[in-house]
Amino acid sequence: MKRSSMLSTLTLLILLLAAGSSRAQLAIYGMGTGGHESGPNVGNLSSPGTNGSFIAWGGTGGLYYDFVHLGPLHLGGDGRFILEHSGNNTPYGNKIEGGLGGLRADAHIPLIPLIPYAQADVGGVGTNNGTEPLLTTGFAYQVQFGCDITILPHFDFRGEYGVGNIFLDSSHPVLQQFGGGFVLRL
């Protein structure tokens, strides 16, 4: 490779990496979400101890802050709240509410308006298992995978899937969430 060609390639690479790390570090987001909880004593069941499930609809909102930039790879923290309620054939409906926070990694791909990310969160989540009037709250963890698609400068569309567990008294129901919404990078 010629020296001028090598220098041009290196200059282009530096410009692409700089463009990838010039994005805002702080962002807020909101999504419409559906939560699917499944496990023992979940849902409208005819006998205790039976595995069941329910779906609740609502929203998830939060913010993230990228505090480390390694070229196109960004590392940071995320905090979110979940509020999902929907009716079923019990008088109490289906409820999932909580707050989670943790670590996040994303990749700002140069010249492509996609930002894939993964994050691992822990916190507290309350549920009524679809069968009780009050929420029972327990420790929870969840891993989310998603992608932000830049629509306008500092404004993205987001699609996300998350899965984890809620640790209640004697059960550990699985919590899956699907969502779509918008991100505003400040």
Phi, psi and omega in degrees: 000136179290153181300318181293322178292320178294318178295320177296317178297315179296318178297316178298317179298316178296318179295319179295317178295320179294319178296323179293330182259009180271358180289160180297151181269332184252138179214149172244152182215157175216138182221147164279131184227155171237130178252135177242112179254135180216149179151190180294140177062026178255138177087178181279095186250154178274336180222137179299149179088353180277143176285138177211189180201165171208164178237135175234145182245148178175231183211161175228135178221157179178196177213157173225156180224118176272115182252354176230127177242118176242080186065232181282348180271128179240137178240144181189200181239159181221139173228136184214158172235151183236134176218103183227125179222144169200159181277157170214198184271022169249161180289351186259342182072187180249130184223135172222123179219143177176180178224137182226152176209152180178205184260150185221145174226136176222164180235120176268101185280118181301138176067002178237131186278033180248138176232090176287148181213161173218146178209155178235122185237151173228160179167210180237136178227134177252144179214155173256008183054014181075007187228357186232155179285329183252158178277141169254126185253142177212170175298143180218153170226155179205144174246127180246145175231136181197185179211132173260135180244117183290123179261312177226162176307128179069013180225120184236154166266142183234138169235139187211149171228137178223151178215145179186198181228153170248128181262098179262185185320287183242001182236161180225071182298150177275134177242118174247144178223141176238138181207162175210141181184211187230152179234134174246110179272120184271000000 
